[in-house]
Amino acid sequence: MRNIIITSGTYGHYENGRLRPKDASSGAFAVSEAEAERLVSLELARYADTPVATPEAMSAVDEQGVRPAEDNDTAEGEYEDEDKPLYDESSSVSELRAIAKEHGLTFRVGMSKADMITALNEFFADAPTLEAEDPLDGI
């Protein structure tokens, strides 16, 4: 595997069985050695010296695929806390259900994707933030 950054156009990249568009604002991501060589030779991408971008780091990146340290804004469904997952309107219903299950939530049958996102947003907004020295009684 080789890390690349798209420099021109949009590339369709499969992540977790879903096709995700990658462009110059997407940051670094991993592809096979052969695919990296092909995209670089076509001048559609360049090799990245940075680690593969995580979903949390992909919301804003510079041309080297690095998120600026001063950028603390997050879009809906994105969290700077690494314990909270990344999801948005482009997430599939099965991905939203998996996130909910991972955090002990359930969605009723027939619930719309918008309602699922709202429920997740409410859950993570209400989730207590604990530090190592905080007692667990009363939670």
Number of C-alpha atoms within 10 A of each C-alpha: 11 18 20 28 29 25 20 15 11 16 17 11 15 12 9 8 7 11 11 14 13 20 18 20 18 23 30 31 22 18 16 12 12 11 14 21 17 13 20 17 11 11 12 19 23 20 18 18 13 15 15 19 20 13 16 19 20 19 17 18 19 13 14 16 25 18 18 11 7 6 10 10 11 13 11 12 17 20 19 14 9 11 7 15 19 18 21 15 12 9 13 13 16 10 13 21 18 14 18 19 12 11 14 8 13 14 15 7 6 6 10 12 18 12 11 18 21 12 16 22 17 11 14 15 10 9 10 9 9 9 7 6 6 8 9 8 5 4 5
